[in-house]
Amino acid sequence: MEPLPDQDEVKRVAAEIDAEMRALPVHNTPHERAVRRTYSQRLKQAQAEFVLDLARELIQAYGHRWFAYELIQSHRAAFRSVGEAALEELGRGINSWWSVDSFARTLAGPAWLNGQVSNQLIHRWAHSEDRWWRRAALVSTVALNVRSHGGMGDVPRTLAVCRLLVDDHNDMVAKAMSWALRELVVHDPHAVREFLSEYEQALAARVKREVRNKLTTGLKNPRRKSG
């Protein structure tokens, strides 16, 4: 059995990361991701549990969610050790589109794709009273369908989540529904057309408009031609 991570060292590294992030002359994704990549390289040989504890500290003490999620994703052993309990702990407190999408795109969706969490977990999120967890369920389907991230197209699992939320017209959820269906268009446009037809009366207008645009033009919001 490997020794437990040194919690003092976990806290020291987390504080060091926070200091580097705050000291950046420009706060944007490229600059902040450069810091994350530096630490991913430094932690390449670290124990999985050390990386997970560091991620928890970054979230709980400093609010660096996306940094923490990417740190886990980029550490093979840490990512593979994420199960349902750990995943929900890491997602606790998601309360904005960016925190949800970072969680679902970086951790939840890939873990689901990799077989580390069950369909039932994602479906439970879809039934949540919290709109952010409902959005997380839909955004998690994106990993199943984005080829650049290993998704090969999964019509049954994607549409199963979409069916659970067809009546949900909360704007954050409807936008995620549109995203989930648009990613599936690449793999099975016929299945998406049938879904739109079946749930024509239930789906939000935004979803129908954007997904039909994707089906007919390849774009969510094609520019109108002048004249």
N, C-alpha and C positions, 0 to 999 in steps of 0.2 A: 504493500500500500504506500502510495506517495505521501510525503509529509504535507500537512495543511499549509496553504500560503501564509507567509509572514504578513499579518495585517498592517503592521507599521510600514512595511515596504509598499504595500498596496496603496496606503494613504499617501506615502511620500511621492510615488510615481503619479498618482492622480493630481496631487497639488502641483507637481512639476508641469504636467500637461496643461492644467488650467492656467498657470502662469504664462506658459508659452502662447496659449491661445489668446489671452488677454493682451499680450505684448505685441501681437501682430499689427503692423502698420495699416493693413487693409483687411477688413473682415469680410471675406467672401469664400465661396466654396473651394476654388483652387488653392488659396493660401492655407485655409484650414485643413484641407485634405492633404496638403504637403506635410503638415505636422503629423497628421494621423499616419501617413505612410512611413514617416521616420520612426514612429513608435511601433508600428507593426513590424518593421525590420528588426528593431531592438528586441522585441518580444517574441521573435520567431521560435526560439527554443524554450520559451517559458511554459510552465504547466498550464493545462487548460483551465484549471480552477483559479489560478492566479489571474488569468485574463478575464474570466467571468467576474471575479471579485473586483477587479479594477474597473470593469464596465459598470458594475453596480455602484461603485463609489463615484464614478464620473457622473452618473445619472442622479443619484440621491444627494450628493454633496454639491455638485456644480451645475447640474442641468445640461451636461453635454451629451444629449441623447444620440444624435446621429453619429458622433465620434465613437461613442461606446458601441453602437450597433455595428459600425464598420470594423471596429477593432476586433469584435468577435467573428464577424464574417470572414475577415482576412486571415484568421488563425484557424487552420483546419481542425485541430483537435478541439479547440474551444467551441467552434461552430457545431461539430459533430456531437458534442456532449449536451447540446441544448435540447431538452425535452419539453413536455407540455408545461410542467410546473415552472421551470426556469423561464420559459418563453413568456408566460403570463406575468411573472414577477418583473421581467425586463420591460414589459409593456405597461405596467401599472403607472397611471398618471398621464397617459396619452390624452391630449385635450385640444389638439389643433390639427389642421390638415397636414402641416409639415411633420409633426411628431408622429402622427398615424402613418403617413406614407413612408417615412424613414423606417419605422418599425416593421411595417408590412412588406415593403419592397426589399429591405435589407436582411431581415431575420425571419419573420413569420412565413412569408411565401416560400422562400428557399427551403426552410425547414420542412414545410408541408410537401413541397416537391421532392425533397430528399427522403420522405417517409419517416421523419422524426416525430411528427405530430399527426393526429388522426383527423379524418373528415369531421368527426363529431365535435372536436374542439372548435373548428372554424364555424360550424353550424351553430354552436352555442353562442359564439360572438354575434352571429347574424340575428339571434333572438334577444340580444342584450337590450336593456332599456337605454343604454348609453349610445348615442349616435356615433361616437368615435370608434367604439368597438364594432358597430355594424359596418362602418366604413372600412375598418381593418379587415373584416371578413372578405369584403369585395376586392379590396386592393391586394389581398393575399393571393387571389386567383391570377393576378398579372404574371407572377413567377411561373405559373404553369404554361404560359403561352408566349413568353418573350424568348425567342430563339437565342439571342445574344447572351442570355443568362441561363441557358440550358433547358428552357421550356420547349416541349415538343408538341404542345397543343393538347388540351384536355377538355373536350366538350362536356362529358358527364359531370365532372367535378365543378367546372366553372358555372354551368347552367344550374346545377343544384343549388349553389349559393345565390345566384341571381333570382331563382324562383322564390327563395325565402324572403326576398326583399323587393319584389315587384311592386308592392303597394306603398313602399316607403318613399315619400316625396320630400323628405328632408334634403335640402340642397346639397349638403356634403355627401350624403348617401347617393343621391341621384347622379352626381358627378362621378362617383366611384363606379356606379352601375354602368354608366356610359363607357368609362375607361375599360372595365372588365370585358364588356361586349365587343368594343372596338379591337382589343387585342386578340380576341377570338376570331374576328373576321378573317384574319390572315390564314388561319388553319381550316375553317369551315364556314364560309359565308352562307351556305344554305341553312345550316343549323341556326345561325343568328337570324336570318330572315324568318324562319319558322317561329322562333322565339318571339320576335317582334309582332308577328301576326297573331300568335296565340294570346299575348298579353297586351294587345293594342289598347284596351280600355283601362288597363291598370297602370301602365308605365307612365312616368313623368314625360311631359312634352320634350324637355331637353334631351332625355335619353333617346327617344324616337328620332328626333331631328339629327342629333350628332351621329348616331349609329347608322342611320340611313345615308347620311352624307358620306360616311366612311365606306359603306357598301357600294355607293354609286360613283364616288369621285376619288376614293382613297384618302380623303382628308376629313378631319372633324368639322372644320368650318371653312369651306372653300370660299375664296373671295368672289364677290359678285362681279360679273363683267359689266363694264360701263356701257351705256347706250341702250 
